[in-house]
Amino acid sequence: MSARITAPEIAARKGGSPIKMTTAYDYPTARIADRAGADVILVGDSLANVVLGMGDTLGVTVDVMVHHTAAVSRAEPRALVVGDMPWLSYHTSSEDTVRNAGRFVREGGAGAVKLEGGRKRLPMVRAVLDAEIPVMGHLGLTPQSVHAMGGFKVQGKQAAAAYELLSDAIALADAGVFSIVLEGVPDVLAAIVTAEVNVPTIGIGAGAGCDGQVLVIHDVLGLGGSDSIPKFVREYARLADAATEALKRFFADVESGAFPSEAETYHMPQESAEILRDLVSSAGTGLVDLSGPSDDLLADESMER
């Protein structure tokens, strides 16, 4: 297995080859992302939406996020695994923030954590960095601030708001984050931020001027089963439709009796089957003492695929 990509290696990609990032929430999706060549796998709090069916990201807890981060890490991906710190896990005190961030590393196997917000979160960011845990920043449309923003809206469309976001990005970079996600901002603002900070920017709905791009894996693969997707998403497959059709075929075969076939069924040696039938016939409703049965009755067929 190749050595896992580290946060310093991602930081060193500033202005270099584009950083490829996606989300994953469990062992299978982590393996898919890694086999496809992801540089970074984000265990995003978006699992609240795409995995748990919640209307926003505010309902997931540290326990839930660490649980899913550990599942992703068990896939042993080459990609850097980043744990997304959920709402209220880094908002109350630096001590709580470091304790929660540490769980992502110790229990979840993450190589870094992600925090939303700019200058108001600097004390927490610095505290986590002082604990020697790499931090990824996140600015723009920060889903944990959905109520304060009045919904999921593009951020930084006006000059004053754009300048504030730029100031937040510079402050985060100066504090020592190894990268910054820019979500739901105009392309010109994302390009300016990318030019002004010395760490990579990773865009999602932020145009082509960032140092990398990220999309939710369910959106890329069309696993949501919805015809309504955000403007910034490009579906590269419609796996929900393919999965639905596959299950329909399975159910149809069950109803018709076509599944399972002889090839998909385990068989006993004919002699053993006859002995079993004789035992059942002679026993009636009682039980037969089978102490010391012959080897042919104990020889189970392998369950290997």
ZIGIJO-V500448 format. One record per residue. N is the residue number from 1. PSI is psi in degrees with one decimal (NA if undefined). OMEGA is omega in whole degrees, -180 to 180 (* if undefined). NEAR is the number of other ideal C-beta (glycine too) atoms within 12 Angstrom. Layout:
N,PSI,OMEGA,NEAR  N,PSI,OMEGA,NEAR
This chain:
1,135.5,178,8  2,152.7,178,10  3,142.8,-179,12  4,140.8,175,27  5,140.3,-178,31  6,164.0,177,23  7,-43.8,177,35  8,-33.5,178,19  9,-36.7,176,25  10,-42.3,179,41  11,-35.7,-178,34  12,-8.9,180,20  13,2.0,179,28  14,123.4,179,27  15,4.8,-180,19  16,-144.6,-179,14  17,139.5,-176,15  18,139.5,180,24  19,128.9,-178,40  20,116.4,-175,29  21,141.5,174,42  22,173.5,177,42  23,160.1,169,44  24,153.1,-173,48  25,-2.6,-179,40  26,-179.4,-177,27  27,-48.2,-178,24  28,-44.5,-179,20  29,-31.1,176,35  30,-40.6,179,37  31,-41.0,178,23  32,-48.5,-179,28  33,-41.1,-178,38  34,-41.5,179,32  35,-28.0,179,18  36,-11.8,176,23  37,26.3,178,20  38,140.2,172,37  39,-35.9,-179,38  40,134.1,172,49  41,117.7,178,52  42,121.0,171,50  43,85.2,-169,52  44,150.0,174,46  45,-2.4,170,45  46,-11.5,175,41  47,-24.8,176,36  48,-38.7,-179,30  49,-55.9,-167,28  50,-19.9,180,34  51,-42.0,-174,30  52,-6.5,174,24  53,21.3,179,15  54,159.9,-179,21  55,-19.6,176,15  56,-174.1,-176,23  57,2.0,-170,36  58,-13.6,-174,26  59,-12.9,-178,23  60,146.8,-177,35  61,173.0,176,23  62,-42.1,180,29  63,-44.9,-180,17  64,-46.0,-177,31  65,-40.6,179,42  66,-39.3,177,35  67,-47.4,-179,28  68,-34.5,177,42  69,-41.0,179,47  70,-38.0,178,27  71,-41.4,178,31  72,-44.1,-177,45  73,-29.0,179,34  74,-18.5,175,22  75,-9.2,180,30  76,53.3,-179,20  77,153.3,171,39  78,-28.7,-179,26  79,151.2,172,42  80,127.1,178,45  81,122.4,-180,48  82,124.6,178,52  83,129.8,-178,51  84,114.9,-179,48  85,125.0,-174,50  86,171.8,180,41  87,135.8,179,31  88,5.2,177,22  89,-10.4,180,37  90,25.7,-175,43  91,-14.7,-171,22  92,-44.5,-180,17  93,158.4,178,15  94,-35.9,-179,23  95,-46.6,178,17  96,-38.4,-179,21  97,-46.9,-179,35  98,-40.9,179,31  99,-44.9,-180,26  100,-41.8,178,39  101,-39.1,180,44  102,-31.8,179,27  103,-35.0,178,32  104,-34.2,-180,46  105,-51.6,-174,30  106,-48.3,-176,20  107,-31.2,-175,23  108,-14.2,-180,35  109,16.3,-179,30  110,154.5,175,44  111,-4.9,-180,38  112,167.4,175,44  113,160.4,177,51  114,136.6,177,52  115,140.5,175,48  116,149.8,173,43  117,161.5,-176,36  118,-122.2,-172,36  119,-32.0,-180,23  120,-19.2,179,21  121,5.2,-176,34  122,-41.8,179,28  123,-39.1,180,24  124,-41.9,179,38  125,-46.8,-180,40  126,-38.6,-180,25  127,-42.4,179,29  128,-41.5,178,42  129,-37.3,177,30  130,-27.2,175,20  131,5.7,177,25  132,37.2,172,18  133,118.7,-180,37  134,144.0,-177,36  135,133.0,170,47  136,131.0,177,49  137,169.8,-179,48  138,116.7,-177,46  139,165.2,179,48  140,-128.4,176,44  141,94.8,-180,36  142,108.9,-171,39  143,-27.6,179,40  144,-13.2,178,33  145,24.0,-173,28  146,-38.7,-179,26  147,-41.2,179,16  148,-32.9,-179,18  149,-10.1,-179,22  150,26.3,-180,11  151,-179.8,-180,15  152,92.4,-174,26  153,148.8,175,23  154,136.4,-178,29  155,153.4,175,36  156,28.0,-180,37  157,-23.9,176,18  158,152.3,-172,15  159,-43.3,-177,14  160,-45.3,179,12  161,-36.9,178,23  162,-40.2,180,28  163,-36.8,177,18  164,-42.3,179,23  165,-41.5,177,42  166,-42.2,179,35  167,-39.9,177,25  168,-42.9,-178,38  169,-43.7,179,41  170,-41.2,180,28  171,-42.3,178,29  172,-44.7,179,41  173,-42.7,179,33  174,-31.2,180,22  175,-24.3,175,30  176,13.3,175,30  177,152.4,-176,44  178,-9.9,177,41  179,166.1,-179,49  180,125.6,172,52  181,131.4,175,51  182,114.1,-175,52  183,132.8,172,45  184,50.8,178,34  185,155.6,178,41  186,148.1,-176,29  187,-35.6,-179,25  188,-38.2,178,21  189,-44.2,179,40  190,-39.3,179,41  191,-39.5,179,24  192,-45.4,178,27  193,-44.9,-180,46  194,-39.0,-180,38  195,-27.6,-172,20  196,-20.6,-179,27  197,154.7,-176,37  198,15.1,176,24  199,157.7,-179,38  200,142.8,170,41  201,143.6,180,52  202,116.7,-172,47  203,147.6,168,37  204,105.4,-172,39  205,37.6,-177,35  206,15.8,178,40  207,-177.2,-172,27  208,1.1,-174,18  209,6.9,-180,25  210,170.9,180,41  211,-8.1,179,38  212,176.5,-179,38  213,149.6,176,33  214,142.1,170,44  215,153.1,174,36  216,132.4,-174,41  217,-34.8,179,39  218,-31.7,177,36  219,-44.0,-180,33  220,-41.9,-174,32  221,-3.3,-179,31  222,41.4,-178,26  223,-5.8,-178,32  224,-21.5,179,27  225,23.1,-178,21  226,147.9,176,17  227,-6.3,-179,10  228,109.3,179,10  229,153.2,180,24  230,155.3,-179,24  231,-35.5,-173,14  232,-1.8,-177,30  233,137.7,169,26  234,119.7,177,17  235,127.6,178,25  236,-3.9,176,17  237,169.1,175,19  238,67.2,-172,21  239,-26.7,177,22  240,-41.1,178,22  241,-43.4,-180,19  242,-39.3,180,16  243,-39.9,178,18  244,-44.2,180,16  245,-38.5,179,15  246,-43.4,179,14  247,-37.4,177,14  248,-42.2,180,14  249,-40.5,177,16  250,-49.7,-179,17  251,-38.2,178,14  252,-39.8,179,14  253,-34.9,176,16  254,-45.1,-179,15  255,-37.4,-178,11  256,-13.4,-176,12  257,4.9,-180,9  258,-16.1,176,15  259,132.0,1,16  260,153.5,176,14  261,177.1,176,11  262,-38.0,-178,9  263,-19.7,-178,9  264,19.4,-175,13  265,139.4,175,10  266,143.2,-176,15  267,151.3,172,13  268,151.7,169,18  269,143.2,-175,18  270,-39.8,-179,11  271,-42.0,179,15  272,-38.1,180,21  273,-40.4,179,16  274,-40.3,178,15  275,-42.9,-180,21  276,-42.7,-180,21  277,-39.1,179,14  278,-39.7,179,14  279,-45.0,180,20  280,-41.2,-178,16  281,-41.5,-178,13  282,-27.7,-177,14  283,-27.9,-175,14  284,-124.5,179,9  285,-0.9,-179,8  286,-174.6,-180,10  287,145.1,178,11  288,137.5,177,17  289,113.4,-178,10  290,28.2,178,14  291,129.2,-178,8  292,47.6,-180,8  293,161.8,-180,15  294,158.6,-177,15  295,-32.6,-175,12  296,-23.0,177,16  297,-15.7,-179,21  298,-8.1,-175,13  299,92.6,-180,14  300,144.5,178,14  301,142.4,179,12  302,142.0,179,7  303,8.3,-180,6  304,146.9,179,6  305,NA,*,4
